[in-house]
């Protein structure tokens, strides 16, 4: 099927298999910042924005993105460097596989609940797993980003 | 200085193996065994070959018959004649797309004649059990003996069995308990992956492996090639935790690249990673501990029986055992200590290393048993430990550490992230005496834990539990580093180690900057291929900061005295500082606070406090993240993680079933650094990567026992287990067992 949508602000069109997943399509378009880990919508590494909503792109059928505005970490990094800076300054990462998903989720949280409390941050980011850090610096990065806006 | 790789990772620019593409590259998918043990009666590849885009379908007949391994070479590239576990590689499909390869792999029709299988270590060790391998002693590097018992991968022991039996015989108080743990996956989020190419006899690989130089040797041995014809290229790793030290699918991919004449790429689906790679060994550990009437330990005998799975080749030590089991009494002075570890071949997924291999399982058993002994002897848990922590020699029974079995810088587990430090005499305890580090660490944990107490939900039971772990620093690894002027005027430090996520490259920058008296942002750190530096054993055994610190000191000296702009190469480790003052031991004492809902058995871990024995910390934040990440992993091991094996199959085949802790799950974490420790190298560093993940599960189980009076001896500590061990409804209050310690 043919699908066209806006990826990081630029229009894209692709001819994909009917069941093609958004994660494969955006990665195929060179946006390899979006990582696939669990493949079943649990770990959050593949999180992208469709509109303002964070979705697990490993479960999202690409054809359903028809006409949508899709943002990956690369586009958010360009538009919102303060978001990346918060993760860098707070060292909200170690191995880096979960980090793009954490960043995209944080961008979604900022849109949905810019004054989120610590508890609300934990609730919101609970869908983004990290095996390395113990989460303290990731929570600090999200907190710092929200405070910077 | 913040992490050198921070921006690239957060902005999505860092390229991992799965992100790589080479011109003409083909994709690989695997057909895996559907039975735990069987003879391969036939493989029909007709359907698979008919799928559009398929270049080839390959079986054992097409690839080298040589097996591979980290030490014992018993792992076939593709199953030959027999399959030995559900999930074993049987056939490989190469196609122009991953989708086509996966579709075709599902169409490879394998006919099995099922054989009787052994699915647990106990079954496997029974005298009449079916044999997993006909001649396990015949593999290159085998630890198994021709005249040994059936299905034994490895047996190792420390201490005197006779002395321990004698001591237990005259103990005033004794406990004899058996504890068990289940299989768990390392939980790195990046699945195992490999890109391989062969060009005019030169093999190049990009893969999720933390020991590139060892991988090169292992590949050369398996494929019968000169190591110089193999280059392992630099690439960051998306987590390791001990699981990324083996050749895994690299020998297969190298063969497929040769057979097809194209570069090939294999990225495992996470379900394959969970079910068919190299998870942690499940353990059943019997602990017999005896003390005199004052609570002084007289003897302890520990016997661990571990399920090693179908192949031993995923463990690096020559004896293919786990040092964390044999060294489990390092924290204590036990006059007669005996530890033994038996690892069995079974028809289950092969087992490998996971962060401080063997230690989390053994610490759960030993630290639970000490609480039970305290109860039996009328002492409180802290009092019993205080009385028996290792004395002024700095190490306790079997404080021999990784590599004590003649392996050199052998084992691995997780990353480096060491710290280090000069004795500054300003330890929190105020004494600064190196000899009492265990006691200082325990006291610091108890004091800090008592300073504030987390809120307990109304109607829930509260308990706190302690556990202690001690680990000897590894031998300094032989490693190397190259310094050269960078194009932008900075100094470029080329290192042989991949950045697995621990911040090791940033620590290199920190150390070099300190040696040269410059700012860390004047240093560029880069991993180079195996063609670029002499040698390194890879990331693991908490050794990276130790090894690199020494190499960096030497390189910095050479750099200062060099003539012109010539690069300098320095090696470290081979003749590094000895251990004239005894082994360097690191202690970690943890206090867990739990709340238990008496109605449902639900356990909430409110807080884990970690007291960690440190020297001079090189990079405080990276160091802290090793402690935090470890404590959370220990919590996961204690309360959540279970691969749910049954009938020879891993059933927790996705992250929705194999639960690792989320941000919402994690307990409050507190840390107290017990400064003033004696470290290693000129930088005076101590390892930290494999401490806080070890005692946490025992601390939690001890806290649950303190809260409820119920002792959970098999991990994980789930609500269901606690519920069924509680007395009937209302029984707790009626029997007066509620305790608030």
Contacts between the chains, C-beta under 8 A, distances in Angstrom:
chain1	res1	chain2	res2	distance
A	17	B	99	7.1
A	27	B	19	7.8
A	31	B	12	7.3
A	32	B	12	7.3
A	32	B	15	6.8
A	32	B	18	7.8
A	32	B	19	3.9
A	33	B	11	7.0
A	33	B	12	1.8
A	33	B	13	6.7
A	34	B	12	7.1
A	35	B	16	7.6
A	35	B	18	7.5
A	35	B	189	7.6
A	35	B	190	7.5
A	35	B	238	7.6
A	36	B	18	7.3
A	37	B	189	4.2
A	37	B	190	6.6
A	37	B	191	6.9
A	37	B	238	7.9
A	37	B	270	6.2
A	37	B	655	7.8
A	38	B	189	7.6
A	38	B	270	4.8
A	38	B	654	6.5
A	38	B	655	4.0
A	38	B	656	7.9
A	39	B	269	5.9
A	39	B	270	5.1
A	39	B	271	7.3
A	39	B	654	7.7
A	40	B	270	7.5
A	40	B	654	4.7
A	40	B	655	6.5
A	40	B	656	5.8
A	42	B	654	6.9
A	42	B	655	4.2
A	42	B	656	4.8
A	43	B	189	6.0
A	43	B	655	5.4
A	45	B	189	5.8
A	72	B	12	6.8
A	73	B	10	7.8
A	73	B	11	6.5
A	73	B	12	3.7
A	74	B	11	6.9
A	74	B	12	5.0
A	74	B	13	7.6
A	77	B	10	7.4
A	77	B	11	3.8
A	77	B	12	6.5
A	77	B	13	8.0
A	84	B	7	6.3
A	84	B	10	4.7
A	84	B	11	5.1
A	87	B	6	7.2
A	87	B	10	4.1
A	88	B	2	5.5
A	88	B	3	7.3
A	88	B	6	4.0
A	88	B	7	5.4
A	88	B	10	5.8
A	89	B	2	6.2
A	91	B	2	6.1
A	91	B	3	5.8
A	91	B	6	6.7
A	91	B	503	8.0
A	91	B	621	5.2
A	91	B	622	7.6
A	91	B	625	7.2
A	92	B	10	7.5
A	93	B	3	7.3
A	93	B	6	6.6
A	93	B	9	5.3
A	93	B	10	6.2
A	93	B	501	8.0
A	94	B	239	7.7
A	94	B	501	3.9
A	94	B	502	6.4
A	94	B	503	6.7
A	94	B	625	6.2
A	94	B	629	7.1
A	95	B	188	7.2
A	95	B	189	7.3
A	95	B	190	6.9
A	95	B	236	7.5
A	95	B	237	6.5
A	95	B	238	4.7
A	95	B	239	4.2
A	95	B	240	7.9
A	95	B	500	6.4
A	95	B	501	2.7
A	96	B	5	6.9
A	96	B	8	7.9
A	96	B	9	3.2
A	96	B	10	7.7
A	96	B	14	5.4
A	96	B	16	7.9
A	96	B	236	6.8
A	96	B	238	6.7
A	96	B	501	6.6
A	97	B	16	7.0
A	97	B	188	7.8
A	97	B	189	4.3
A	97	B	190	4.6
A	97	B	238	3.6
A	97	B	239	6.5
A	98	B	189	5.5
A	99	B	9	5.0
A	99	B	10	5.2
A	100	B	10	7.5
A	100	B	12	4.5
A	103	B	10	5.7
A	103	B	11	8.0
A	103	B	12	7.8
A	121	B	663	7.9
A	122	B	663	5.0
A	122	B	664	5.3
A	123	B	664	6.4
A	125	B	663	4.9
A	126	B	662	4.5
A	126	B	663	5.2
A	126	B	664	3.7
A	126	B	665	7.8
A	127	B	662	7.5
A	128	B	662	7.9
A	128	B	663	7.3
A	129	B	189	6.8
A	129	B	655	7.2
A	129	B	660	6.0
A	129	B	662	5.8
A	130	B	189	7.6
A	130	B	663	7.7
A	131	B	186	7.9
A	131	B	187	4.6
A	131	B	188	6.0
A	131	B	189	5.9
A	131	B	239	5.4
A	131	B	241	6.9
A	131	B	629	7.4
A	131	B	633	7.3
A	131	B	660	6.1
A	132	B	239	6.0
A	132	B	501	5.1
A	132	B	502	7.8
A	132	B	625	7.1
A	132	B	629	5.1
A	133	B	625	5.2
A	133	B	628	6.5
A	133	B	629	5.3
A	134	B	625	6.5
A	134	B	627	7.7
A	134	B	628	2.9
A	134	B	629	4.3
A	134	B	630	7.5
A	134	B	631	6.2
A	134	B	632	4.2
A	134	B	666	6.7
A	134	B	669	6.3
A	135	B	628	7.6
A	135	B	632	6.9
A	135	B	663	4.6
A	135	B	666	5.5
A	136	B	624	7.7
A	136	B	625	7.6
A	136	B	628	5.2
A	136	B	669	6.5
A	137	B	621	7.2
A	137	B	625	6.3
A	138	B	663	7.0
A	139	B	663	6.6
